[in-house]
Amino acid sequence: MSFKMLIVDDEPIISRGLKDTIPWEKYNIEVIGTANDGRDAINKINVSETIDLVITDVRMPNLDGLGLANYLHEHYPKVRTIIVSGYDEFAYAQQALKAGVKDYLLKPVNIDELVNKVQDIISELIVEQKDAEANYQTVLKNAIFNQVSNFPVRLSKTNKKIEEIRVYPFISVLQDYSKTLNNLTEQAMPNIKSLWKNGIDKTLSNNGYQTISIFTNENVLLTCLLEYEQDSCAERVRALLTDTTWNERYDLMYVWSESPIKLAELNRKFTDLLNNIRYLPLQKDGSVVIHHTEQQGQQVYPIELETKIVTSILEMDKEDIHRYAKELFEFFETEQYFLDEVVQVCSEIIIKLINRIQSLRNRETVQIELHYKKWIDVRLYNSYQLLKELFEDDLNVISSKLDVSEIGEKDWLIKRAEAYIKEFYQSNLLVNEVADVVNISPNYFSTLFKQKTGENFNSYVNDLRIEEAKTLLAETPLKVSEIAEQVGFKEYKYFVDVFKRFSGTTPTNYRKFIDR
């Protein structure tokens, strides 16, 4: 990008000389023209409104150089001004400085000195542009996060106009997410997310698109193409990203918007995109455009297969257990069940199976950890195969535990307590509250909790909070103080102290390290 300059002098020979004898293009400068006096210069600047630098004489008719400098200082404060004068008077220099003039040079002009002054100004402009772009990107990220977050970042009134920017949003998810996760070390997972996010941003950037991408959930990346106007470009963008040459290691699936929207409309559109993730397993190409989808009617419930599965468990027939589970998921695929519907049916089968066992034993059966007795996030277990593996795991656990009469009461109390803590640790959680949940005294609970977990209550809770804070520091533009409140710390200083104790560094330094 070149910078634009206007030369102002009432002596044409001087203005043309400055314009034509210096190779301005060599310094990334385009001289857009010359003006005869200050009034002529103002008219040309008002028409162009893209001037970065003005070189002007002082003594001119109609409006002199100081009058022009004062006008620019008031109406175009970002324009840099250099005054050239044949009058070596301190009064002129004083007035020029008050008018925001960057430099004051005497005639005859030393060309090398002038070029050096201009280069210094251009260097400053480049730094300012980079700072302005960085600030603009931050404001945009905050505006996007504001639209999709349950903890919105407030926009200032001056930045409200940013919500009028048109964007093209879409989301991407990693296929077979939990399986991929299980095959990696804890340290390797952030690298996948980085490759995934950077791959999308770089692919689109290399093709002329400006993007902002943020992880809104563990397996949901929202990407917004900025200042996006033409609907016809959507097909090109989709083609660029569904071409797997840029990403040969991991399979991504996409839910696309049908058209660009204003940034202020992103919240509603993002909800539509999330809702349409459920259609992805039904698509052979792993891609959904939201206006192409249609709601399905009520699904047929697989009552016969449910009966066969329950019977095979009670008869301890492992071959039948595996065979009927396989048939059940083939049924789901054939009938095009959404993954959340699969979870609902499998959960019902597991509950009915447990109830059946309890009725046969005439007592409450052993308490066991089962996938389908808890909430399953279908954005993480985002394929029929992954849900099938969870279902078969549950059936195998139930089958192997039928002869176990009971589980240690103390272990069960702590498991209940841990589940409650993990659900409510972001609130002002106290040990008395958790003790009440498991119906024991606070002192006994504290002792028992330390015995079973190896940690005291406060340390356990703070560990959960700090891990969540690390995720928010890495993946959101929230301020540190906002993150502290979100994860359950009411006092900012205490949050910083705890974070440093658990992580060995401050939240601010942690974010800087992650962003490098």
Rosetta blueprint (number, residue, H / E / L):
1 M L
2 S L
3 F E
4 K E
5 M E
6 L E
7 I E
8 V E
9 D L
10 D L
11 E L
12 P H
13 I H
14 I H
15 S H
16 R H
17 G H
18 L H
19 K H
20 D H
21 T L
22 I L
23 P L
24 W H
25 E H
26 K H
27 Y H
28 N L
29 I E
30 E E
31 V E
32 I E
33 G E
34 T E
35 A E
36 N L
37 D L
38 G H
39 R H
40 D H
41 A H
42 I H
43 N H
44 K H
45 I H
46 N H
47 V H
48 S H
49 E L
50 T L
51 I L
52 D L
53 L E
54 V E
55 I E
56 T E
57 D E
58 V L
59 R L
60 M L
61 P L
62 N L
63 L L
64 D L
65 G H
66 L H
67 G H
68 L H
69 A H
70 N H
71 Y H
72 L H
73 H H
74 E H
75 H H
76 Y L
77 P L
78 K L
79 V L
80 R E
81 T E
82 I E
83 I E
84 V E
85 S E
86 G L
87 Y L
88 D L
89 E L
90 F H
91 A H
92 Y H
93 A H
94 Q H
95 Q H
96 A H
97 L H
98 K H
99 A L
100 G L
101 V L
102 K L
103 D E
104 Y E
105 L E
106 L E
107 K L
108 P L
109 V L
110 N L
111 I H
112 D H
113 E H
114 L H
115 V H
116 N H
117 K H
118 V H
119 Q H
120 D H
121 I H
122 I H
123 S H
124 E H
125 L H
126 I H
127 V H
128 E H
129 Q H
130 K H
131 D H
132 A H
133 E H
134 A H
135 N H
136 Y H
137 Q H
138 T H
139 V H
140 L H
141 K H
142 N H
143 A H
144 I H
145 F H
146 N H
147 Q H
148 V H
149 S L
150 N L
151 F L
152 P L
153 V L
154 R L
155 L L
156 S L
157 K H
158 T H
159 N H
160 K H
161 K H
162 I H
163 E H
164 E H
165 I L
166 R E
167 V E
168 Y E
169 P E
170 F E
171 I E
172 S E
173 V E
174 L E
175 Q L
176 D L
177 Y H
178 S H
179 K H
180 T H
181 L H
182 N H
183 N L
184 L L
185 T L
186 E L
187 Q L
188 A L
189 M H
190 P H
191 N H
192 I H
193 K H
194 S H
195 L H
196 W H
197 K H
198 N H
199 G H
200 I H
201 D H
202 K H
203 T H
204 L H
205 S H
206 N L
207 N L
208 G L
209 Y L
210 Q L
211 T E
212 I E
213 S E
214 I E
215 F E
216 T E
217 N E
218 E L
219 N L
220 V E
221 L E
222 L E
223 T E
224 C E
225 L E
226 L E
227 E L
228 Y L
229 E L
230 Q L
231 D L
232 S L
233 C H
234 A H
235 E H
236 R H
237 V H
238 R H
239 A H
240 L H
241 L H
242 T H
243 D L
244 T H
245 T H
246 W H
247 N L
248 E L
249 R L
250 Y L
251 D L
252 L E
253 M E
254 Y E
255 V E
256 W E
257 S L
258 E L
259 S L
260 P L
261 I E
262 K E
263 L H
264 A H
265 E H
266 L H
267 N H
268 R H
269 K H
270 F H
271 T H
272 D H
273 L H
274 L H
275 N H
276 N H
277 I H
278 R H
279 Y H
280 L H
281 P H
282 L H
283 Q L
284 K L
285 D L
286 G L
287 S E
288 V E
289 V E
290 I H
291 H H
292 H H
293 T L
294 E L
295 Q L
296 Q L
297 G L
298 Q L
299 Q L
300 V L
301 Y L
302 P L
303 I H
304 E H
305 L H
306 E H
307 T H
308 K H
309 I H
310 V H
311 T H
312 S H
313 I H
314 L H
315 E L
316 M L
317 D L
318 K H
319 E H
320 D H
321 I H
322 H H
323 R H
324 Y H
325 A H
326 K H
327 E H
328 L H
329 F H
330 E H
331 F H
332 F H
333 E H
334 T H
335 E L
336 Q L
337 Y L
338 F L
339 L H
340 D H
341 E H
342 V H
343 V H
344 Q H
345 V H
346 C H
347 S H
348 E H
349 I H
350 I H
351 I H
352 K H
353 L H
354 I H
355 N H
356 R H
357 I H
358 Q H
359 S H
360 L H
361 R H
362 N L
363 R L
364 E L
365 T L
366 V L
367 Q L
368 I L
369 E L
370 L L
371 H H
372 Y H
373 K H
374 K L
375 W L
376 I L
377 D L
378 V L
379 R L
380 L L
381 Y L
382 N L
383 S L
384 Y H
385 Q H
386 L H
387 L H
388 K H
389 E H
390 L H
391 F H
392 E H
393 D H
394 D H
395 L H
396 N H
397 V H
398 I H
399 S H
400 S H
401 K H
402 L L
403 D L
404 V L
405 S L
406 E L
407 I L
408 G L
409 E H
410 K H
411 D H
412 W H
413 L H
414 I H
415 K H
416 R H
417 A H
418 E H
419 A H
420 Y H
421 I H
422 K H
423 E H
424 F H
425 Y L
426 Q L
427 S L
428 N L
429 L L
430 L L
431 V H
432 N H
433 E H
434 V H
435 A H
436 D H
437 V H
438 V L
439 N L
440 I L
441 S L
442 P H
443 N H
444 Y H
445 F H
446 S H
447 T H
448 L H
449 F H
450 K H
451 Q H
452 K H
453 T H
454 G L
455 E L
456 N L
457 F H
458 N H
459 S H
460 Y H
461 V H
462 N H
463 D H
464 L H
465 R H
466 I H
467 E H
468 E H
469 A H
470 K H
471 T H
472 L H
473 L H
474 A H
475 E H
476 T L
477 P L
478 L L
479 K L
480 V H
481 S H
482 E H
483 I H
484 A H
485 E H
486 Q H
487 V L
488 G L
489 F L
490 K L
491 E L
492 Y H
493 K H
494 Y H
495 F H
496 V H
497 D H
498 V H
499 F H
500 K H
501 R H
502 F H
503 S H
504 G L
505 T L
506 T L
507 P H
508 T H
509 N H
510 Y H
511 R H
512 K H
513 F H
514 I H
515 D H
516 R L
